[in-house]
Amino acid sequence: MTALWHSTILLFGILIGSFLNVCIYRIPRGASVAFPPSHCTKCNHPLKIRDIIPMISYIILQGKCRYCGETISPQYPLIEVLNGLFYVFLFNIFSFSFLFISYAILISLLIVVTWIDLRHQVIPDEVMIFGFIFSLFLHLFHEARFIFNHGIPGFFIGGGVLLLIALLTNGAMGGGDIKLMAMLGFWLGWKNIILIIFFSFFIGAVVSVTLILTKTKRRKDYIPFGPFIALATVTTVFWGESMVKWYFHAF
């Protein structure tokens, strides 16, 4: 039974991952994620169902478009598998619960944010608005008092800290990063957002220094902060509580 559940969750995550690819491509271009139907990004030929079966079509077509022969980005199967694996990991920890649903949707959202920020250096307002509205309905459905006790304080702490940094550094922190941190604070609460702030700057510092030392980036080069926030959020979701317990037990 466990294997059946894992297979089902993995398949569902892969299917959602296929839709995430649509969002990653279309949202920065201002296009609808629903219409028109899927098409090749190189030749614009409409794709049939047999061309867009997650993972399977990519393997059968050997990573090339059936109609023009151009290479299909490996991003597509990567996003599908990544999202599916995240869903399975979440299911192992939280089983089928409110937290599983909440975190699964949040991580899918963060995958979209990460890829768009890496490619276009922007975090779309549409994604942030969806995050706020969806988290609001989640809290109203599950536990409305979370909004006032944790969500609103988390919103102001998350957004406020990054806004203060942006003001003190003449805009070193982008508006999208501020909105993302505020949205995460509202979604996850003030306790979690404190961890996310810490982890995001720690991860950002380690990665940035590594990129500079390896001469992959220069000191003045722009490095998107959104992916660090996303990675910090995933770290908090999976290991945040355990880390806090370990810290207070050790010290």
N, C-alpha and C positions, 0 to 999 in steps of 0.2 A: 504493500500500500504506500509506503514512504517513497519508493522508487517511482511509483505512478504519480504521486503528488509532485515530486521534484521534476519529472519529465513534463508534466502539465504546466507548472510554473515557469520552467525554462522556455517552453514553446510559446507561452503567452508573452513572456518578456521579450523574446525575439520578434514576435509580431508587433509589439508596441515599439520595439527598436526600429522596425521598418518605417513606422510613422514618424519617429523622431528624425530620421534621415530627411523625410519630406520637409519637416519643420526647419531643420538646419539649412536646407537649400533655399527654401522659399521665403521664410520670414525676413531675412536681411534684404531681400529684393522687393519687399512689399507685396508679395503675391499671396493669394489665398492658399491655405493648406488643404483645402477640399476640392477646389476646381482650378484649372482643368485637370483631367485625369493624368496619371503619371506619364512622363515622356522622357526620352533620352535627352540629357543635358547638352549633348554635343550636336546631334542631328535633328533634335526636336520631334522625332518620330514617336507617335503614341505607342505606349507599351501595353501589351496584352497581359492577362493574368499569368500566363506561363512565363512571362519575362520578369515578373516581380515577386515570385515566391521567395520569401526570405531565405537566405543562405543557399537553397537548392538551385535557384536560377543562376546565381553567381557562379556556382561550381560547374553546372552543366554548360554554361556559356563561356567558361574559362576566363571569367573576368572581362568579357568584351561584349559590346552592344551587338545584338543579333542583326541589326539593320545597317549600321555604318562601320562596324568592326573596331570602333574606338574603345580604348581601355576604360573600364568602369572603375572608379576609385575604390580602393580597398576599404575606404571609410565605411561603405555601406554594410558589408558583413561584420566589420569590426564593431560598429555601433550596435548592431543587432545582437551579437554574441555578448558584448559587454553588458548591455541592458538585461539580457536573459540571465547572466551569471549573478548580477547584482540582486535580481529578484529571488534567485535560489538562495543566496547568502542571507538575505533578509528573512526568507521563510524559515531557514534553519534556526534563526535566533528568535523570531517573534511569532512563528507559526502563522496561521491565518487569523489575523487580528486587526484591530483598528490601527495599531502602530505599523503593521506590515503594509497596509494600504496607503497610509500617510507617507511613509518613508519611500515606498516604491514609486509613487507619483513624484515625490520631491526629487529623488535621485534621477529619474527620467528627465525632469525639468532641468536639473543641473548639467546633465549630459548635453542638452541643447545649448544651454548658456555657455558651457565651456568651449564647445566647437565653434560657435558663432563668435565668441570673444577672441579666440585664437586666430580665426580667419579674417574677421572684419574689424577687430578692436572696438566692438560695441556690444552692449547688453541691451537687447530690444525692450522697449517699454511694454510691448504686447505680452511678453513672457512674464514680466514682473506683475502686470495687472492680473493675468491669469493666476499667478501664484497667490496674490493677496486674496482674490475672490474665492479661489478653491479652498485655501486654508481657513478662511472665514466660515465657509459652509461646513468644513470638516469639524471645526470646533463647536459650531452651533448644533451640529448633529450629535456629537459625542459628549462634549462637556463645555457648555457655554461659559462657565465661570473662568475657564482657562484664559479666555480672551482678556479679561480684566486683571486677573492675578498674574499672568505670565506673558500673554501675547502683546498687549500694549506696552508694558515695560520693556519687553524684548525689542519691540519696534523702535523705541526711542533710544535704547542703549546701542543697538546695532547700527542704526542709521546715524545716531548722534556722534558716536566715536569716529566713524569715518568722515562725517561732515566736518568735525573739528579738525581732523588731520588735513583734510582738503583745504580748509581755511588757513591753517598754520603753514602749509607748504605751498601755497599759491596754486592749488589745483593739481597736486601730484596724485590725488585720488580722484578717479572719475565719477561722474554722476551715476553711471550705471552700477558701479561698485557700491555706492552708498545705498541706492535703491535695493540692490540685491541683499545687502546685509540687513536692511530694515525689514524686508520681506521675510528673510530667514528668522529674524528675531520674533516676528509676529507668528510665524508658523511653529517654531520650536520652543519659544519661550526665553526668558531672560537668562536662565541658568545655562542653557545650551549655547546661547549666542556669545556669552563670555568665553566659553571654550573655543568656539569657532573663530572669534577675533584673535585669540592667542595663537591657535594652530595656523591660521591663515598667514599671519605675519611671520611666524617661525618657518613654515614651509616656504613662503615667498622669499625670505632671506636666504635660506639654504640653497634653493634653486637659482636665485639671482646671482649669488656669489659664485656658485659652480659654473654658471653660464659665462660669467665675466672671466673667471680664472682660466677656463678652457677656450677663451676668446671666441665663443659662439656668439656672445653679445658684448657690446661696449657699454660703458657706464651710462652714456646718454641715450642708449637705445630704449625704446618703449617695450615694456614687458607687461602683458595683460595681467591684471590682478584677479579677474573673475575665476580663472581656473584654480587659483590658490584657495579662494573662498569655497569653491565647490569641493576641492579635495579635503579641506578642513572640515566641511560639513559631513562628508562621508566618514571621516575619521571619528568625528563626534558621535555620529549615529551608531557606528559599530563598536567603538571602544571608549567613548568619552566617559561614560559612567564608571567603567572599570578603572580607567586611569585616575579619576578623582578619588575613588575608594582606595586605590593603591597609594596615592600621594598622601592622603590623610593617615593611612595606616603606617606608612613609612616614616612620616615626620610628625 
